[in-house]
């Protein structure tokens, strides 16, 4: 028992120090010993957390499965972490079910946890384009915890997707005026189209070591929105080194590459984004558009089909790629007639 506790405690310390691979190795040693049943399922939970931090989402989900099936003392936490891991790999329907289970097992007095669960449900609904349901979840979260700026920020986004712009602006301006977190203020300013002010907020966040990789990424996006793609690329390249989820940064790098007519760089970054996260439909839609514009029409059609298999993506890409592939088919038919 002493060895088991030693390995577990050392693993937890490595995890606190963000040395996740070493933490996993210690957790593995805990599991190879004859651990008590009450402890072994907790170890699965801790190992799942470390794997999630390393981006090993599917392996993390398996560990969370073991923790949940064994009724770990971390049962509620494991439900939430499993939902979030599924969320990160685009399994929004499955994530939503776990978020619902998480909310269901919370006590009525667990107001913080209930609000957190409902907020996360709202995020999943947004990805599923079920914006009315997303708004209802965000509204519950804001009503329960009106001091949480992030909840108001996302409710503002949901209002915007539903065309309720006055209410959206009201929520977003409240975040800008009342929130002390410069990163969240930057996000709200981006939503309001105030990209120069957003950059200033992200600079403040970085100076205070708040959300470093995320603040870098969002600052990059703000530069891109202002058509300053050279600066955006410089920041994106720095953010990739620090981010736990570099796939989205590679995708945004592609967009700036395209804006600067660096098609080779764009294709390389599309390939990297696809390798890191092959479940994002918008990567295939956007690359399909690039292939179409470069005249590689077969590749464009292939990417469109792949994107359709993965589900809905941004409406812009869907519409533009549909138009492009229809033109390709029309040209081929005309060629056959000739």
Buried (B, 14 or more C-beta within 10 A) or exposed (E): EEEBEEBBEBBBEBBEEEBBEBBBBBBEBBBEBEBEEEBBBBBBBBBBBBBBBBBBBEBBBBBBBBBBEBEBBBBBBBBBBBBBBBBBBBBBEBBBBBBBBBBEBBEEEBEEBBBBBBBBBBBBBBBBEBBEBBBBBBBBBBEBBEEBBBBBBBBBBBBBBBEBEEBBBBBBBBBBEEBEBBBBBBBBBBBBEBBEBBBBBBBBBBEEEBBBBBBBBBBBBBBBBBEBBEBBBBBBEBBBEBBEEBBBBBBBBBBBBBBEEBBEBBBBBBBBBBEBBBBBBBBBBBBBBBBBEEEBBEBBBBBBEBBBEBBBBEEEBBEBBEEBBEEBEEEEEEEEEE
